[in-house]
Amino acid sequence: METNALRMAIARSIRAGGARPVASDAMGDEADDRASRRLSLPRRPGVTSRTSASPFAPLRRRNFALLWSGSLVSNVGSWMQTVAVGALVTADTGRATWTVLVAAGAFLPIGLLSPVGGALADRLERKRWLIVGNVIETMLAAALAVMVYSGRTGPAELVLLVTAQGCVSALVLPFETAVLPDLVPRDEFLSGAALNSAQFNMGRVIGPVAAGVTVAAFGYGTAFVANAASFLAVVIALLFINFSPPPASEPVALWTTMRRGAQAAWAEPACRAAIGLIAVVALLASPFIALVPAVARALTDGSKSAVGTATAVLTTAQGIGAVAGALAIAPLAARFGRGRVLVVELVGLSLALVGYAASPSLAVAAIALGVVGAIYIGVLSGLQTVVQLRAPAEYRGRILSLFLVALGVIYPIGSLIQGPLADRVGLRTTTTGFAIALLAAVAAIAILRPRTLGVLGEDGAPR
């Protein structure tokens, strides 16, 4: 009965979108055919998506512009906290292991709780719960400031509070990603996702500078107070935006809702390919983010002020590169095709990480990290757009949550592997080795499962 209900829901969403059939060929084996037959998904030839070439087109949409602006303010505050916490724990302990534990505390809950958030996003009123989530994050950021002012800044305490913030973010993120179709038309999905990435990384550019100035002038606690206040910008923006209600769903248990979302993701080849690839990238490449404070310490004299300044410089450089990359991806995809650009970026990310690892000075590392940031954001935006385009409407929140699971679980695992390894064999050796492993993984997929990469450029799912 449950399989029949899932099959009918997907079929209804496909008919509602008027979409043409798309081939079930992501993984190049019989699993695709079996999955499609079980859910009665139509088989259809791949169609190249129509992508708006203008990277700024979504900003002409009032609701998108409002939420984008509020989120920018919030992300500036979040990056102030991220840089301040990373610098504080690294300078206090001198260990890359504690650095990645802080990063894992922020991201691991995303992998564990995002499926719950995705199921809720497909059932609950998104505006109301986005407001509630941002208010709770305000309170947790304020609690971090209180800890600092009271002198309780042990690394274990910082990890615990950052983990609590990560839990709330994990539940809120699927709501945030699921509302994109309410804000922009289908042909602007890639531009919208890229602008969201640009906004996030503009926060990465502004936040570290603001953190450096704030910490130097007023101390770490003030940076955390600023982050607490920044969440209110999103709340204010949401008060002026209305979202469509989530698609009607059967009154079933939350676990059943989550399981049906996983079945829908597996049955759609492009979603399955994108989720699998982001997991590979998260394991082998993404930990460079968690290790930025450790690189900053390796390239300076190791003092608290020097580590904080270098961390801000590197994080800002990555953000500048990411903004540039996010603005370039839509025009590149419109000219060369989303799938082709994604494959080139996967290869380019490996090579850029090798160059970053070999950097002999802070200045060279900042330039190299800017290149890494530009390519990395293209990979994330491109893969997320595949899921946005191909996920059936009734299951969008849940399927997007699985994308977040792959990133949120595997990234901290990769960080927890690379951090201790870097303490033993060195940062350069660790980053270079995993970058080469990513290049080998992409090559193996291209040779053994070429359709996994080919399906990334196809369109066909309904809005």
C-alpha positions as CSV (number, residue, x, y, z in Angstrom):
1,M,0.0,0.0,0.0
2,E,2.8,2.4,0.9
3,T,4.7,1.7,-2.3
4,N,1.5,2.2,-4.3
5,A,0.9,5.6,-2.6
6,L,4.4,6.7,-3.3
7,R,4.2,5.6,-7.0
8,M,0.9,7.5,-7.4
9,A,2.2,10.7,-5.8
10,I,5.3,10.8,-8.0
11,A,3.2,10.1,-11.1
12,R,0.9,12.9,-10.2
13,S,3.7,15.3,-9.7
14,I,5.2,14.3,-13.1
15,R,1.9,14.8,-14.9
16,A,1.3,18.1,-13.1
17,G,4.7,19.4,-14.4
18,G,4.0,18.4,-17.9
19,A,7.5,17.0,-18.1
20,R,8.7,14.6,-20.7
21,P,10.2,11.2,-19.8
22,V,13.8,11.0,-18.7
23,A,16.1,8.0,-18.9
24,S,16.8,5.9,-15.8
25,D,20.5,5.5,-16.4
26,A,22.4,7.3,-13.6
27,M,24.4,4.4,-12.3
28,G,24.7,2.3,-15.5
29,D,23.4,-0.9,-14.0
30,E,20.2,-2.8,-13.5
31,A,19.4,-1.1,-10.2
32,D,18.1,1.9,-12.1
33,D,15.5,-0.2,-14.0
34,R,14.5,-2.1,-10.9
35,A,14.0,1.1,-8.9
36,S,12.0,2.7,-11.7
37,R,9.8,-0.3,-12.1
38,R,9.0,-0.5,-8.4
39,L,7.8,3.1,-8.3
40,S,6.4,3.1,-11.9
41,L,8.6,6.1,-12.8
42,P,8.4,6.8,-16.6
43,R,11.5,6.2,-18.6
44,R,12.4,9.1,-20.8
45,P,15.2,10.5,-22.9
46,G,17.4,13.1,-21.2
47,V,16.7,16.7,-21.9
48,T,19.2,19.5,-21.4
49,S,17.8,22.0,-18.9
50,R,17.1,25.6,-19.9
51,T,19.2,27.7,-17.5
52,S,18.9,31.5,-17.2
53,A,22.2,32.9,-18.3
54,S,21.9,36.0,-16.0
55,P,23.4,35.3,-12.6
56,F,21.3,38.2,-11.1
57,A,17.9,37.3,-12.5
58,P,16.4,36.0,-9.2
59,L,17.2,39.3,-7.4
60,R,14.4,40.9,-9.5
61,R,12.0,38.7,-7.6
62,R,10.9,40.6,-4.5
63,N,10.6,37.7,-2.1
64,F,13.9,36.2,-3.2
65,A,15.6,39.6,-2.7
66,L,14.1,40.0,0.7
67,L,15.1,36.6,2.1
68,W,18.5,36.8,0.3
69,S,19.3,40.2,2.0
70,G,18.2,39.0,5.4
71,S,20.3,35.8,5.1
72,L,23.3,37.9,4.0
73,V,23.2,39.8,7.3
74,S,22.8,36.6,9.2
75,N,25.7,34.9,7.4
76,V,28.0,37.8,8.2
77,G,27.2,37.2,11.9
78,S,27.6,33.4,11.5
79,W,31.0,33.8,9.9
80,M,32.1,36.2,12.6
81,Q,31.4,33.5,15.1
82,T,32.9,30.7,13.0
83,V,36.2,32.5,12.6
84,A,36.3,33.6,16.2
85,V,35.5,30.1,17.6
86,G,38.0,28.4,15.3
87,A,40.8,30.9,16.2
88,L,40.0,30.8,19.9
89,V,40.1,27.0,20.2
90,T,43.1,26.6,17.9
91,A,45.1,29.2,19.7
92,D,44.2,27.8,23.1
93,T,44.9,24.2,22.3
94,G,47.4,24.3,19.4
95,R,45.8,21.1,18.1
96,A,44.2,20.5,14.6
97,T,42.1,17.8,16.3
98,W,40.2,20.3,18.4
99,T,39.8,22.6,15.3
100,V,38.0,19.8,13.4
101,L,36.0,18.8,16.4
102,V,34.5,22.3,16.5
103,A,33.7,22.0,12.7
104,A,32.3,18.5,13.2
105,G,30.1,19.8,16.0
106,A,28.6,22.4,13.7
107,F,28.1,20.0,10.7
108,L,27.6,16.5,12.0
109,P,24.0,17.2,13.3
110,I,23.1,18.3,9.7
111,G,23.7,14.7,8.6
112,L,21.9,13.1,11.6
113,L,18.9,15.4,11.8
114,S,18.3,16.7,8.3
115,P,16.0,13.8,7.3
116,V,13.8,14.8,10.2
117,G,13.9,18.4,9.1
118,G,13.2,17.3,5.5
119,A,10.1,15.3,6.5
120,L,8.9,18.2,8.6
121,A,9.5,20.7,5.7
122,D,7.1,18.6,3.5
123,R,4.4,18.6,6.2
124,L,4.6,21.9,8.2
125,E,4.1,25.5,7.4
126,R,7.6,26.6,6.3
127,K,7.4,30.3,7.2
128,R,6.4,29.8,10.8
129,W,9.0,27.2,11.5
130,L,11.8,29.2,9.8
131,I,11.0,32.0,12.2
132,V,11.0,29.7,15.2
133,G,14.3,28.2,14.2
134,N,16.0,31.5,13.7
135,V,14.8,32.8,17.1
136,I,16.3,29.7,18.8
137,E,19.6,30.2,17.0
138,T,19.6,33.7,18.3
139,M,19.3,32.4,21.9
140,L,22.1,29.9,21.4
141,A,24.5,32.4,19.9
142,A,23.7,34.7,22.9
143,A,24.5,31.8,25.2
144,L,27.9,31.4,23.6
145,A,28.6,35.1,24.3
146,V,27.7,34.6,27.9
147,M,30.1,31.7,28.1
148,V,33.0,33.8,26.8
149,Y,32.2,36.8,29.1
150,S,32.1,34.4,32.1
151,G,35.4,32.9,31.2
152,R,34.2,29.4,30.5
153,T,35.8,28.8,27.1
154,G,37.2,25.3,27.5
155,P,37.3,23.5,24.1
156,A,34.8,20.8,25.3
157,E,32.3,23.5,26.3
158,L,32.7,25.3,23.0
159,V,32.2,22.1,21.0
160,L,29.0,21.3,23.0
161,L,27.4,24.6,22.4
162,V,28.4,24.7,18.7
163,T,26.9,21.2,18.4
164,A,23.6,22.5,19.9
165,Q,23.6,25.2,17.3
166,G,24.3,22.6,14.6
167,C,21.2,20.6,15.7
168,V,18.9,23.6,15.2
169,S,20.5,24.4,11.8
170,A,20.0,20.8,10.8
171,L,16.3,21.1,11.3
172,V,16.0,24.5,9.7
173,L,18.1,23.9,6.6
174,P,15.6,21.6,4.7
175,F,13.0,24.3,5.2
176,E,15.3,26.9,3.7
177,T,16.3,24.8,0.7
178,A,12.8,23.7,0.0
179,V,11.4,27.2,-0.5
180,L,13.5,28.1,-3.5
181,P,10.7,27.1,-6.0
182,D,8.4,29.5,-4.1
183,L,10.8,32.4,-4.8
184,V,12.0,31.9,-8.4
185,P,10.8,30.2,-11.6
186,R,12.3,26.9,-12.7
187,D,14.7,28.3,-15.3
188,E,16.3,30.4,-12.5
189,F,17.0,27.5,-10.1
190,L,20.7,27.4,-10.9
191,S,21.1,31.2,-10.6
192,G,19.1,31.2,-7.4
193,A,21.2,28.4,-5.9
194,A,24.3,30.2,-7.0
195,L,23.2,33.5,-5.6
196,N,22.5,31.8,-2.3
197,S,26.0,30.4,-2.4
198,A,27.3,33.8,-3.3
199,Q,25.4,35.4,-0.4
200,F,26.8,32.8,2.0
201,N,30.3,33.5,0.8
202,M,29.9,37.2,0.9
203,G,29.3,36.6,4.5
204,R,32.5,34.6,4.4
205,V,34.2,37.7,3.0
206,I,32.7,40.3,5.3
207,G,32.4,38.2,8.4
208,P,36.1,37.4,9.0
209,V,37.1,41.0,8.5
210,A,34.4,42.1,10.9
211,A,35.4,39.4,13.3
212,G,39.1,40.5,13.2
213,V,38.2,44.1,13.9
214,T,35.6,43.3,16.5
215,V,37.8,40.8,18.4
216,A,40.8,43.1,18.3
217,A,38.8,46.1,19.6
218,F,36.2,44.5,21.9
219,G,37.0,40.8,22.4
220,Y,35.6,37.5,21.3
221,G,32.3,37.9,23.2
222,T,31.2,40.9,21.2
223,A,31.6,38.9,18.0
224,F,29.2,36.3,19.4
225,V,26.7,39.0,20.4
226,A,26.8,40.4,16.8
227,N,26.0,36.9,15.5
228,A,23.0,36.6,17.9
229,A,21.6,39.9,16.6
230,S,22.1,39.0,13.0
231,F,19.6,36.1,13.0
232,L,16.8,38.7,13.5
233,A,17.4,40.0,10.0
234,V,16.1,36.7,8.6
235,V,13.1,36.9,11.0
236,I,12.2,40.4,9.7
237,A,12.5,39.3,6.1
238,L,10.3,36.3,6.6
239,L,7.5,38.5,8.1
240,F,7.1,40.1,4.6
241,I,7.1,36.8,2.6
242,N,4.4,34.3,2.0
243,F,5.2,30.7,0.9
244,S,2.8,28.2,-0.6
245,P,1.7,25.5,1.8
246,P,3.6,22.2,1.6
247,P,2.0,19.6,-0.8
248,A,-0.8,17.6,0.7
249,S,0.5,14.4,2.4
250,E,-1.1,11.4,4.0
251,P,-1.3,11.4,7.8
252,V,1.4,8.8,8.3
253,A,4.2,8.4,10.8
254,L,7.3,10.6,10.5
255,W,9.5,7.6,10.0
256,T,7.3,6.5,7.1
257,T,7.5,9.9,5.6
258,M,11.3,9.8,5.8
259,R,11.4,6.4,4.3
260,R,9.3,7.4,1.3
261,G,11.5,10.3,0.7
262,A,14.5,8.0,0.6
263,Q,12.7,5.7,-1.9
264,A,11.9,8.6,-4.1
265,A,15.5,9.8,-4.1
266,W,16.8,6.3,-5.0
267,A,14.3,6.0,-7.8
268,E,15.4,9.2,-9.5
269,P,18.8,8.5,-11.1
270,A,20.0,12.2,-11.2
271,C,19.2,12.7,-7.5
272,R,21.0,9.5,-6.6
273,A,24.0,10.5,-8.6
274,A,24.2,14.0,-7.1
275,I,23.8,12.7,-3.6
276,G,26.5,10.1,-4.1
277,L,28.9,12.6,-5.7
278,I,28.5,15.2,-2.9
279,A,29.3,12.4,-0.4
280,V,32.6,11.7,-2.3
281,V,33.5,15.4,-2.4
282,A,32.6,15.9,1.3
283,L,34.9,13.0,2.4
284,L,37.9,13.8,0.2
285,A,37.8,17.6,-0.4
286,S,35.5,19.5,2.0
287,P,37.7,19.0,5.1
288,F,40.0,21.8,3.7
289,I,37.4,24.1,5.3
290,A,37.8,22.7,8.8
291,L,41.6,22.8,8.5
292,V,41.9,26.5,7.6
293,P,42.8,27.6,11.1
294,A,45.4,24.8,11.3
295,V,46.9,26.0,8.0
296,A,46.9,29.6,9.4
297,R,48.8,28.4,12.4
298,A,51.3,26.5,10.3
299,L,52.0,29.6,8.2
300,T,52.4,32.0,11.2
301,D,54.3,32.1,14.5
302,G,51.4,30.3,16.2
303,S,50.4,33.2,18.5
304,K,46.7,33.8,19.2
305,S,46.6,37.1,17.4
306,A,48.6,35.8,14.4
307,V,46.4,32.7,14.1
308,G,43.2,34.8,14.3
309,T,44.5,37.3,11.6
310,A,45.7,34.5,9.3
311,T,42.4,32.6,9.7
312,A,40.5,35.7,8.7
313,V,42.7,36.3,5.7
314,L,42.3,32.7,4.4
315,T,38.6,32.6,5.1
316,T,38.1,35.9,3.3
317,A,40.1,34.7,0.3
318,Q,38.0,31.6,0.1
319,G,34.9,33.7,0.3
320,I,36.0,36.1,-2.5
321,G,36.7,33.2,-4.7
322,A,33.4,31.5,-3.9
323,V,31.4,34.7,-4.7
324,A,33.2,34.9,-8.1
325,G,32.6,31.2,-8.8
326,A,28.9,31.5,-7.8
327,L,28.4,34.4,-10.2
328,A,30.1,32.6,-13.0
329,I,28.4,29.3,-12.8
330,A,25.1,30.2,-14.4
331,P,26.6,31.8,-17.6
332,L,29.1,28.9,-17.9
333,A,26.3,26.4,-17.5
334,A,24.1,28.2,-20.1
335,R,27.0,28.1,-22.6
336,F,28.6,24.7,-22.0
337,G,25.9,22.8,-20.2
338,R,25.5,22.0,-16.5
339,G,26.8,18.5,-16.7
340,R,29.9,19.3,-18.6
341,V,30.8,22.3,-16.3
342,L,30.2,20.1,-13.2
343,V,32.7,17.4,-14.4
344,V,35.3,20.0,-15.2
345,E,34.9,21.5,-11.8
346,L,35.3,18.2,-10.0
347,V,38.6,17.7,-11.8
348,G,39.6,21.3,-11.2
349,L,38.9,21.1,-7.5
350,S,41.4,18.2,-7.1
351,L,44.1,20.2,-8.9
352,A,43.4,23.4,-7.0
353,L,43.7,21.6,-3.7
354,V,47.1,20.3,-4.6
355,G,48.2,23.8,-5.4
356,Y,46.8,25.1,-2.1
357,A,48.6,22.4,-0.1
358,A,51.9,23.4,-1.7
359,S,51.6,27.1,-0.8
360,P,54.8,28.3,0.9
361,S,53.4,31.5,2.4
362,L,50.2,33.0,3.7
363,A,49.9,35.3,0.6
364,V,50.2,32.4,-1.8
365,A,47.9,30.2,0.2
366,A,45.2,33.0,0.2
367,I,45.4,33.2,-3.6
368,A,45.3,29.4,-4.0
369,L,42.4,29.1,-1.5
370,G,40.5,31.7,-3.5
371,V,40.7,29.4,-6.6
372,V,39.7,26.5,-4.5
373,G,36.7,28.4,-3.2
374,A,35.5,29.4,-6.7
375,I,35.6,25.8,-7.9
376,Y,34.2,24.3,-4.7
377,I,31.1,26.5,-4.7
378,G,30.5,25.6,-8.3
379,V,30.4,21.9,-7.4
380,L,28.1,22.4,-4.5
381,S,25.7,24.7,-6.3
382,G,25.7,22.5,-9.4
383,L,24.9,19.3,-7.5
384,Q,22.3,20.9,-5.4
385,T,20.6,22.3,-8.6
386,V,20.4,18.8,-10.0
387,V,18.4,17.8,-6.9
388,Q,16.2,20.9,-7.1
389,L,15.4,20.2,-10.8
390,R,14.8,16.5,-10.6
391,A,13.2,15.9,-7.2
392,P,9.4,15.4,-7.4
393,A,7.6,18.3,-5.7
394,E,6.0,16.2,-3.0
395,Y,9.4,14.9,-1.9
396,R,11.6,18.0,-2.5
397,G,12.2,18.7,1.2
398,R,13.1,15.1,2.0
399,I,15.3,14.5,-1.0
400,L,17.2,17.8,-0.4
401,S,17.6,16.7,3.2
402,L,19.4,13.6,2.0
403,F,21.7,15.8,0.0
404,L,22.4,17.6,3.3
405,V,22.9,14.3,5.1
406,A,25.6,13.3,2.6
407,L,27.3,16.6,3.1
408,G,26.7,17.0,6.8
409,V,27.7,13.5,7.9
410,I,30.6,12.8,5.5
411,Y,32.2,16.2,5.8
412,P,32.8,15.9,9.6
413,I,33.9,12.3,9.2
414,G,36.4,13.4,6.6
415,S,37.5,16.2,8.8
416,L,37.9,13.9,11.8
417,I,40.1,11.6,9.6
418,Q,42.2,14.4,8.1
419,G,42.7,16.4,11.3
420,P,44.5,13.8,13.3
421,L,46.3,12.6,10.2
422,A,47.5,16.1,9.6
423,D,48.9,16.2,13.2
424,R,50.9,13.0,12.4
425,V,52.1,13.4,8.8
426,G,51.6,17.1,8.1
427,L,48.9,19.3,6.6
428,R,50.5,19.4,3.1
429,T,50.8,15.7,2.8
430,T,47.3,15.1,4.0
431,T,45.6,17.6,1.8
432,T,47.6,16.5,-1.3
433,G,46.8,12.9,-0.7
434,F,43.1,13.3,-0.4
435,A,43.0,15.7,-3.4
436,I,44.7,13.0,-5.5
437,A,42.2,10.5,-4.2
438,L,39.3,12.7,-5.3
439,L,40.8,12.9,-8.8
440,A,41.2,9.1,-8.9
441,A,37.5,8.7,-7.8
442,V,36.2,11.0,-10.5
443,A,38.3,9.1,-13.1
444,A,37.1,5.8,-11.9
445,I,33.4,6.9,-12.1
446,A,34.0,8.3,-15.6
447,I,35.5,5.0,-16.7
448,L,33.3,2.5,-14.9
449,R,30.0,4.4,-14.5
450,P,30.1,7.1,-17.2
451,R,26.3,7.6,-17.1
452,T,26.6,8.7,-13.5
453,L,28.3,11.9,-14.7
454,G,26.2,12.1,-17.9
455,V,22.9,12.2,-16.1
456,L,23.9,15.4,-14.2
457,G,23.1,17.6,-17.2
458,E,19.7,16.2,-17.8
459,D,16.4,17.8,-16.9
460,G,12.9,16.4,-16.7
461,A,11.4,16.5,-13.2
462,P,8.5,18.7,-12.5
463,R,8.6,21.8,-10.3
